Amino acid sequence: MSKADNLIVVAYPIVIIQEHENGEQVRKHKKKRINKKWLKRYGTYCEMLDPGEVVLVDGQLLMSRRTYNKLKQMERKENG
């Protein structure tokens, strides 16, 4: 994330979270070969934010890239 991607709203820095983060596997197996198959079949846990959802954590606003782009568009329309 570059400094150009940061927008400050009401003195809170915005942090854009990744859309798809590699999380913990849903099911694990002790054998590597079967574990790879289970990873493909069952996937990973992934905590995502709903579109338009913003969360304030430790003085930072967390949001997805889509929400950030919508916020920038609204700001451009207001400033004209």
Distance bins in CASP14 RR format, pairs under 12 A and 6 or more apart:
PFRMAT RR
TARGET T0000
AUTHOR 0000-0000-0000
RMODE 2
METHOD distances of the structure
MODEL  1
1 7 0 0 0 0 0 1 0 0 0 0 0
1 13 0 0 0 0 0 1 0 0 0 0 0
1 14 0 0 0 0 1 0 0 0 0 0 0
1 15 1 0 0 1 0 0 0 0 0 0 0
1 16 1 0 0 1 0 0 0 0 0 0 0
1 17 0 0 0 0 1 0 0 0 0 0 0
1 18 0 0 0 0 1 0 0 0 0 0 0
1 65 0 0 0 0 0 1 0 0 0 0 0
1 68 0 0 0 0 0 1 0 0 0 0 0
2 16 0 0 0 0 0 1 0 0 0 0 0
3 13 0 0 0 0 0 1 0 0 0 0 0
3 14 0 0 0 0 0 1 0 0 0 0 0
4 16 0 0 0 0 0 1 0 0 0 0 0
4 68 0 0 0 0 0 1 0 0 0 0 0
4 72 0 0 0 0 0 1 0 0 0 0 0
5 13 0 0 0 0 0 1 0 0 0 0 0
5 14 0 0 0 0 1 0 0 0 0 0 0
5 15 0 0 0 0 1 0 0 0 0 0 0
5 16 1 0 0 1 0 0 0 0 0 0 0
5 17 0 0 0 0 0 1 0 0 0 0 0
5 63 0 0 0 0 0 1 0 0 0 0 0
5 65 0 0 0 0 1 0 0 0 0 0 0
5 68 1 0 0 1 0 0 0 0 0 0 0
5 69 0 0 0 0 0 1 0 0 0 0 0
5 71 0 0 0 0 0 1 0 0 0 0 0
5 72 0 0 0 0 1 0 0 0 0 0 0
6 12 0 0 0 0 0 1 0 0 0 0 0
6 13 1 0 0 1 0 0 0 0 0 0 0
6 14 1 0 0 1 0 0 0 0 0 0 0
6 15 0 0 0 0 1 0 0 0 0 0 0
6 16 0 0 0 0 1 0 0 0 0 0 0
6 60 0 0 0 0 0 1 0 0 0 0 0
6 61 0 0 0 0 0 1 0 0 0 0 0
6 63 0 0 0 0 0 1 0 0 0 0 0
6 68 0 0 0 0 1 0 0 0 0 0 0
6 72 0 0 0 0 0 1 0 0 0 0 0
7 13 0 0 0 0 1 0 0 0 0 0 0
7 14 1 0 1 0 0 0 0 0 0 0 0
7 15 0 0 0 0 0 1 0 0 0 0 0
7 16 0 0 0 0 1 0 0 0 0 0 0
7 61 0 0 0 0 1 0 0 0 0 0 0
7 63 0 0 0 0 0 1 0 0 0 0 0
7 67 0 0 0 0 0 1 0 0 0 0 0
7 68 1 0 0 1 0 0 0 0 0 0 0
7 69 0 0 0 0 0 1 0 0 0 0 0
7 70 0 0 0 0 0 1 0 0 0 0 0
7 71 1 0 0 1 0 0 0 0 0 0 0
7 72 1 0 0 1 0 0 0 0 0 0 0
7 73 0 0 0 0 0 1 0 0 0 0 0
7 74 0 0 0 0 0 1 0 0 0 0 0
7 75 1 0 0 1 0 0 0 0 0 0 0
7 76 0 0 0 0 0 1 0 0 0 0 0
8 14 1 0 0 1 0 0 0 0 0 0 0
8 15 0 0 0 0 0 1 0 0 0 0 0
8 59 0 0 0 0 0 1 0 0 0 0 0
8 60 0 0 0 0 0 1 0 0 0 0 0
8 61 0 0 0 0 1 0 0 0 0 0 0
8 71 0 0 0 0 0 1 0 0 0 0 0
8 75 0 0 0 0 0 1 0 0 0 0 0
9 15 0 0 0 0 0 1 0 0 0 0 0
9 54 0 0 0 0 1 0 0 0 0 0 0
9 56 0 0 0 0 0 1 0 0 0 0 0
9 59 0 0 0 0 0 1 0 0 0 0 0
9 60 0 0 0 0 0 1 0 0 0 0 0
9 61 1 0 0 1 0 0 0 0 0 0 0
9 63 0 0 0 0 1 0 0 0 0 0 0
9 67 0 0 0 0 0 1 0 0 0 0 0
9 68 0 0 0 0 0 1 0 0 0 0 0
9 71 1 0 0 1 0 0 0 0 0 0 0
9 72 0 0 0 0 0 1 0 0 0 0 0
9 74 0 0 0 0 0 1 0 0 0 0 0
9 75 0 0 0 0 1 0 0 0 0 0 0
10 54 0 0 0 0 0 1 0 0 0 0 0
10 56 0 0 0 0 0 1 0 0 0 0 0
10 59 0 0 0 0 0 1 0 0 0 0 0
10 61 0 0 0 0 1 0 0 0 0 0 0
10 71 0 0 0 0 0 1 0 0 0 0 0
11 56 0 0 0 0 0 1 0 0 0 0 0
11 59 0 0 0 0 1 0 0 0 0 0 0
11 60 0 0 0 0 0 1 0 0 0 0 0
11 61 0 0 0 0 0 1 0 0 0 0 0
12 54 0 0 0 0 1 0 0 0 0 0 0
12 55 0 0 0 0 0 1 0 0 0 0 0
12 56 1 0 0 1 0 0 0 0 0 0 0
12 57 0 0 0 0 0 1 0 0 0 0 0
12 58 0 0 0 0 0 1 0 0 0 0 0
12 59 1 0 1 0 0 0 0 0 0 0 0
12 60 1 0 0 1 0 0 0 0 0 0 0
12 61 1 0 1 0 0 0 0 0 0 0 0
12 62 0 0 0 0 0 1 0 0 0 0 0
12 63 0 0 0 0 0 1 0 0 0 0 0
13 56 0 0 0 0 0 1 0 0 0 0 0
13 57 0 0 0 0 0 1 0 0 0 0 0
13 58 0 0 0 0 0 1 0 0 0 0 0
13 59 1 0 0 1 0 0 0 0 0 0 0
13 60 1 0 1 0 0 0 0 0 0 0 0
13 61 1 0 0 1 0 0 0 0 0 0 0
13 62 0 0 0 0 0 1 0 0 0 0 0
13 63 0 0 0 0 0 1 0 0 0 0 0
13 68 0 0 0 0 0 1 0 0 0 0 0
14 54 0 0 0 0 1 0 0 0 0 0 0
14 55 0 0 0 0 0 1 0 0 0 0 0
14 56 0 0 0 0 0 1 0 0 0 0 0
14 57 0 0 0 0 0 1 0 0 0 0 0
14 59 0 0 0 0 0 1 0 0 0 0 0
14 60 1 0 0 1 0 0 0 0 0 0 0
14 61 1 0 1 0 0 0 0 0 0 0 0
14 62 0 0 0 0 1 0 0 0 0 0 0
14 63 1 0 0 1 0 0 0 0 0 0 0
14 64 0 0 0 0 0 1 0 0 0 0 0
14 65 0 0 0 0 0 1 0 0 0 0 0
14 67 0 0 0 0 1 0 0 0 0 0 0
14 68 1 0 0 1 0 0 0 0 0 0 0
14 69 0 0 0 0 0 1 0 0 0 0 0
14 71 1 0 0 1 0 0 0 0 0 0 0
14 72 0 0 0 0 1 0 0 0 0 0 0
14 75 0 0 0 0 0 1 0 0 0 0 0
15 49 0 0 0 0 0 1 0 0 0 0 0
15 54 0 0 0 0 0 1 0 0 0 0 0
15 55 0 0 0 0 1 0 0 0 0 0 0
15 56 0 0 0 0 0 1 0 0 0 0 0
15 57 0 0 0 0 1 0 0 0 0 0 0
15 58 0 0 0 0 1 0 0 0 0 0 0
15 59 0 0 0 0 1 0 0 0 0 0 0
15 60 1 0 1 0 0 0 0 0 0 0 0
15 61 1 0 0 1 0 0 0 0 0 0 0
15 62 1 0 1 0 0 0 0 0 0 0 0
15 63 1 0 0 1 0 0 0 0 0 0 0
15 64 0 0 0 0 0 1 0 0 0 0 0
15 65 0 0 0 0 0 1 0 0 0 0 0
15 67 0 0 0 0 0 1 0 0 0 0 0
15 68 0 0 0 0 1 0 0 0 0 0 0
16 49 0 0 0 0 0 1 0 0 0 0 0
16 54 0 0 0 0 0 1 0 0 0 0 0
16 60 0 0 0 0 0 1 0 0 0 0 0
16 61 0 0 0 0 1 0 0 0 0 0 0
16 62 0 0 0 0 1 0 0 0 0 0 0
16 63 1 0 0 1 0 0 0 0 0 0 0
16 64 1 0 0 1 0 0 0 0 0 0 0
16 65 1 0 1 0 0 0 0 0 0 0 0
16 66 0 0 0 0 1 0 0 0 0 0 0
16 67 0 0 0 0 1 0 0 0 0 0 0
16 68 1 0 1 0 0 0 0 0 0 0 0
16 69 0 0 0 0 1 0 0 0 0 0 0
16 71 0 0 0 0 0 1 0 0 0 0 0
16 72 0 0 0 0 0 1 0 0 0 0 0
17 46 0 0 0 0 0 1 0 0 0 0 0
17 47 0 0 0 0 1 0 0 0 0 0 0
17 48 0 0 0 0 1 0 0 0 0 0 0
17 49 1 0 0 1 0 0 0 0 0 0 0
17 53 0 0 0 0 0 1 0 0 0 0 0
17 54 0 0 0 0 0 1 0 0 0 0 0
17 55 0 0 0 0 1 0 0 0 0 0 0
17 57 0 0 0 0 0 1 0 0 0 0 0
17 60 0 0 0 0 0 1 0 0 0 0 0
17 61 0 0 0 0 0 1 0 0 0 0 0
17 62 1 0 1 0 0 0 0 0 0 0 0
17 63 1 0 0 1 0 0 0 0 0 0 0
17 64 1 0 0 1 0 0 0 0 0 0 0
17 65 0 0 0 0 1 0 0 0 0 0 0
17 66 0 0 0 0 0 1 0 0 0 0 0
17 67 0 0 0 0 1 0 0 0 0 0 0
17 68 0 0 0 0 1 0 0 0 0 0 0
18 46 0 0 0 0 1 0 0 0 0 0 0
18 47 0 0 0 0 0 1 0 0 0 0 0
18 48 0 0 0 0 1 0 0 0 0 0 0
18 49 0 0 0 0 0 1 0 0 0 0 0
18 62 0 0 0 0 0 1 0 0 0 0 0
18 63 0 0 0 0 0 1 0 0 0 0 0
18 64 0 0 0 0 1 0 0 0 0 0 0
18 65 0 0 0 0 1 0 0 0 0 0 0
19 46 0 0 0 0 1 0 0 0 0 0 0
19 47 0 0 0 0 0 1 0 0 0 0 0
19 48 1 0 0 1 0 0 0 0 0 0 0
19 49 0 0 0 0 1 0 0 0 0 0 0
19 51 0 0 0 0 0 1 0 0 0 0 0
19 63 0 0 0 0 0 1 0 0 0 0 0
19 64 1 0 0 1 0 0 0 0 0 0 0
19 65 1 0 0 1 0 0 0 0 0 0 0
19 66 0 0 0 0 1 0 0 0 0 0 0
19 67 0 0 0 0 0 1 0 0 0 0 0
19 68 0 0 0 0 0 1 0 0 0 0 0
20 43 0 0 0 0 0 1 0 0 0 0 0
20 44 0 0 0 0 1 0 0 0 0 0 0
20 45 0 0 0 0 0 1 0 0 0 0 0
20 46 1 0 0 1 0 0 0 0 0 0 0
20 47 0 0 0 0 0 1 0 0 0 0 0
20 48 0 0 0 0 1 0 0 0 0 0 0
20 64 0 0 0 0 0 1 0 0 0 0 0
20 65 0 0 0 0 0 1 0 0 0 0 0
21 44 0 0 0 0 1 0 0 0 0 0 0
21 45 0 0 0 0 1 0 0 0 0 0 0
21 46 1 0 0 1 0 0 0 0 0 0 0
21 47 1 0 0 1 0 0 0 0 0 0 0
21 48 0 0 0 0 1 0 0 0 0 0 0
21 49 0 0 0 0 0 1 0 0 0 0 0
21 64 0 0 0 0 0 1 0 0 0 0 0
22 39 0 0 0 0 0 1 0 0 0 0 0
22 43 0 0 0 0 1 0 0 0 0 0 0
22 44 1 0 0 1 0 0 0 0 0 0 0
22 45 0 0 0 0 1 0 0 0 0 0 0
22 46 0 0 0 0 1 0 0 0 0 0 0
22 47 0 0 0 0 0 1 0 0 0 0 0
23 39 0 0 0 0 0 1 0 0 0 0 0
23 43 0 0 0 0 1 0 0 0 0 0 0
23 44 1 0 1 0 0 0 0 0 0 0 0
23 45 1 0 1 0 0 0 0 0 0 0 0
23 46 1 0 0 1 0 0 0 0 0 0 0
23 47 0 0 0 0 1 0 0 0 0 0 0
23 48 0 0 0 0 0 1 0 0 0 0 0
24 39 0 0 0 0 0 1 0 0 0 0 0
24 42 0 0 0 0 0 1 0 0 0 0 0
24 43 0 0 0 0 1 0 0 0 0 0 0
24 44 1 0 0 1 0 0 0 0 0 0 0
24 45 1 0 1 0 0 0 0 0 0 0 0
24 46 0 0 0 0 1 0 0 0 0 0 0
24 47 0 0 0 0 0 1 0 0 0 0 0
25 34 0 0 0 0 0 1 0 0 0 0 0
25 35 1 0 0 1 0 0 0 0 0 0 0
25 36 0 0 0 0 0 1 0 0 0 0 0
25 37 0 0 0 0 0 1 0 0 0 0 0
25 38 1 0 0 1 0 0 0 0 0 0 0
25 39 1 0 1 0 0 0 0 0 0 0 0
25 40 0 0 0 0 0 1 0 0 0 0 0
25 41 0 0 0 0 0 1 0 0 0 0 0
25 42 1 0 0 1 0 0 0 0 0 0 0
25 43 1 0 0 1 0 0 0 0 0 0 0
25 44 1 0 1 0 0 0 0 0 0 0 0
25 45 1 0 0 1 0 0 0 0 0 0 0
25 46 0 0 0 0 0 1 0 0 0 0 0
26 35 0 0 0 0 0 1 0 0 0 0 0
26 38 1 0 0 1 0 0 0 0 0 0 0
26 39 0 0 0 0 1 0 0 0 0 0 0
26 40 0 0 0 0 0 1 0 0 0 0 0
26 41 0 0 0 0 1 0 0 0 0 0 0
26 42 1 0 1 0 0 0 0 0 0 0 0
26 43 1 0 1 0 0 0 0 0 0 0 0
26 44 1 0 0 1 0 0 0 0 0 0 0
26 45 1 0 0 1 0 0 0 0 0 0 0
26 46 0 0 0 0 1 0 0 0 0 0 0
27 34 0 0 0 0 1 0 0 0 0 0 0
27 35 0 0 0 0 1 0 0 0 0 0 0
27 36 0 0 0 0 0 1 0 0 0 0 0
27 37 0 0 0 0 0 1 0 0 0 0 0
27 38 1 0 1 0 0 0 0 0 0 0 0
27 39 0 0 0 0 1 0 0 0 0 0 0
27 40 0 0 0 0 0 1 0 0 0 0 0
27 41 0 0 0 0 1 0 0 0 0 0 0
27 42 1 0 1 0 0 0 0 0 0 0 0
27 43 0 0 0 0 1 0 0 0 0 0 0
27 44 0 0 0 0 0 1 0 0 0 0 0
27 45 0 0 0 0 0 1 0 0 0 0 0
28 34 0 0 0 0 1 0 0 0 0 0 0
28 35 1 0 0 1 0 0 0 0 0 0 0
28 36 0 0 0 0 0 1 0 0 0 0 0
28 37 0 0 0 0 0 1 0 0 0 0 0
28 38 1 0 0 1 0 0 0 0 0 0 0
28 39 0 0 0 0 1 0 0 0 0 0 0
28 42 0 0 0 0 1 0 0 0 0 0 0
28 43 0 0 0 0 0 1 0 0 0 0 0
28 44 0 0 0 0 0 1 0 0 0 0 0
28 45 0 0 0 0 0 1 0 0 0 0 0
29 35 1 0 1 0 0 0 0 0 0 0 0
29 36 0 0 0 0 1 0 0 0 0 0 0
29 37 0 0 0 0 1 0 0 0 0 0 0
29 38 1 0 1 0 0 0 0 0 0 0 0
29 39 0 0 0 0 1 0 0 0 0 0 0
29 41 0 0 0 0 0 1 0 0 0 0 0
29 42 0 0 0 0 0 1 0 0 0 0 0
30 38 0 0 0 0 0 1 0 0 0 0 0
31 37 0 0 0 0 1 0 0 0 0 0 0
31 38 0 0 0 0 1 0 0 0 0 0 0
32 38 0 0 0 0 0 1 0 0 0 0 0
32 39 0 0 0 0 0 1 0 0 0 0 0
33 39 0 0 0 0 0 1 0 0 0 0 0
33 40 0 0 0 0 0 1 0 0 0 0 0
34 40 0 0 0 0 0 1 0 0 0 0 0
34 41 0 0 0 0 0 1 0 0 0 0 0
34 42 0 0 0 0 0 1 0 0 0 0 0
35 41 0 0 0 0 0 1 0 0 0 0 0
35 42 0 0 0 0 0 1 0 0 0 0 0
35 43 0 0 0 0 0 1 0 0 0 0 0
36 42 0 0 0 0 0 1 0 0 0 0 0
36 43 0 0 0 0 0 1 0 0 0 0 0
37 43 0 0 0 0 0 1 0 0 0 0 0
38 44 0 0 0 0 0 1 0 0 0 0 0
39 45 0 0 0 0 0 1 0 0 0 0 0
47 53 0 0 0 0 0 1 0 0 0 0 0
47 55 0 0 0 0 0 1 0 0 0 0 0
47 62 0 0 0 0 0 1 0 0 0 0 0
47 64 0 0 0 0 0 1 0 0 0 0 0
48 55 0 0 0 0 0 1 0 0 0 0 0
48 62 0 0 0 0 0 1 0 0 0 0 0
48 63 0 0 0 0 0 1 0 0 0 0 0
48 64 1 0 0 1 0 0 0 0 0 0 0
48 65 0 0 0 0 0 1 0 0 0 0 0
48 66 0 0 0 0 0 1 0 0 0 0 0
48 67 0 0 0 0 0 1 0 0 0 0 0
49 55 1 0 0 1 0 0 0 0 0 0 0
49 57 0 0 0 0 0 1 0 0 0 0 0
49 61 0 0 0 0 0 1 0 0 0 0 0
49 62 1 0 0 1 0 0 0 0 0 0 0
49 63 1 0 0 1 0 0 0 0 0 0 0
49 64 1 0 1 0 0 0 0 0 0 0 0
49 65 0 0 0 0 0 1 0 0 0 0 0
49 66 0 0 0 0 1 0 0 0 0 0 0
49 67 1 0 0 1 0 0 0 0 0 0 0
49 68 0 0 0 0 0 1 0 0 0 0 0
50 63 0 0 0 0 0 1 0 0 0 0 0
50 64 0 0 0 0 1 0 0 0 0 0 0
50 66 0 0 0 0 0 1 0 0 0 0 0
50 67 0 0 0 0 1 0 0 0 0 0 0
51 63 0 0 0 0 1 0 0 0 0 0 0
51 64 1 0 0 1 0 0 0 0 0 0 0
51 65 0 0 0 0 0 1 0 0 0 0 0
51 66 1 0 1 0 0 0 0 0 0 0 0
51 67 1 0 0 1 0 0 0 0 0 0 0
51 68 0 0 0 0 0 1 0 0 0 0 0
51 69 0 0 0 0 0 1 0 0 0 0 0
51 70 0 0 0 0 1 0 0 0 0 0 0
51 71 0 0 0 0 0 1 0 0 0 0 0
52 61 0 0 0 0 0 1 0 0 0 0 0
52 62 0 0 0 0 0 1 0 0 0 0 0
52 63 1 0 0 1 0 0 0 0 0 0 0
52 64 1 0 0 1 0 0 0 0 0 0 0
52 65 0 0 0 0 0 1 0 0 0 0 0
52 66 1 0 0 1 0 0 0 0 0 0 0
52 67 1 0 1 0 0 0 0 0 0 0 0
52 68 0 0 0 0 1 0 0 0 0 0 0
52 69 0 0 0 0 0 1 0 0 0 0 0
52 70 1 0 0 1 0 0 0 0 0 0 0
52 71 0 0 0 0 1 0 0 0 0 0 0
52 74 0 0 0 0 0 1 0 0 0 0 0
53 61 0 0 0 0 0 1 0 0 0 0 0
53 62 0 0 0 0 1 0 0 0 0 0 0
53 63 1 0 0 1 0 0 0 0 0 0 0
53 64 1 0 0 1 0 0 0 0 0 0 0
53 66 0 0 0 0 0 1 0 0 0 0 0
53 67 1 0 0 1 0 0 0 0 0 0 0
53 68 0 0 0 0 0 1 0 0 0 0 0
53 70 0 0 0 0 0 1 0 0 0 0 0
54 60 0 0 0 0 0 1 0 0 0 0 0
54 61 1 0 1 0 0 0 0 0 0 0 0
54 62 1 0 0 1 0 0 0 0 0 0 0
54 63 1 0 1 0 0 0 0 0 0 0 0
54 64 0 0 0 0 1 0 0 0 0 0 0
54 66 0 0 0 0 0 1 0 0 0 0 0
54 67 1 0 0 1 0 0 0 0 0 0 0
54 68 0 0 0 0 1 0 0 0 0 0 0
54 70 0 0 0 0 0 1 0 0 0 0 0
54 71 0 0 0 0 1 0 0 0 0 0 0
55 61 1 0 0 1 0 0 0 0 0 0 0
55 62 1 0 1 0 0 0 0 0 0 0 0
55 63 1 0 0 1 0 0 0 0 0 0 0
55 64 0 0 0 0 0 1 0 0 0 0 0
55 67 0 0 0 0 0 1 0 0 0 0 0
56 62 1 0 0 1 0 0 0 0 0 0 0
56 63 0 0 0 0 0 1 0 0 0 0 0
57 63 0 0 0 0 0 1 0 0 0 0 0
61 67 0 0 0 0 1 0 0 0 0 0 0
61 68 0 0 0 0 1 0 0 0 0 0 0
61 71 0 0 0 0 1 0 0 0 0 0 0
62 68 0 0 0 0 0 1 0 0 0 0 0
63 69 0 0 0 0 1 0 0 0 0 0 0
63 70 0 0 0 0 1 0 0 0 0 0 0
63 71 1 0 0 1 0 0 0 0 0 0 0
63 72 0 0 0 0 0 1 0 0 0 0 0
64 70 0 0 0 0 1 0 0 0 0 0 0
64 71 0 0 0 0 0 1 0 0 0 0 0
65 71 0 0 0 0 0 1 0 0 0 0 0
65 72 0 0 0 0 0 1 0 0 0 0 0
66 72 0 0 0 0 0 1 0 0 0 0 0
66 73 0 0 0 0 0 1 0 0 0 0 0
67 73 0 0 0 0 0 1 0 0 0 0 0
67 74 0 0 0 0 0 1 0 0 0 0 0
68 74 0 0 0 0 0 1 0 0 0 0 0
68 75 0 0 0 0 0 1 0 0 0 0 0
69 75 0 0 0 0 0 1 0 0 0 0 0
69 76 0 0 0 0 0 1 0 0 0 0 0
70 76 0 0 0 0 0 1 0 0 0 0 0
70 77 0 0 0 0 0 1 0 0 0 0 0
71 77 0 0 0 0 0 1 0 0 0 0 0
71 78 0 0 0 0 0 1 0 0 0 0 0
72 78 0 0 0 0 0 1 0 0 0 0 0
72 79 0 0 0 0 0 1 0 0 0 0 0
73 79 0 0 0 0 0 1 0 0 0 0 0
73 80 0 0 0 0 0 1 0 0 0 0 0
74 80 0 0 0 0 0 1 0 0 0 0 0
END
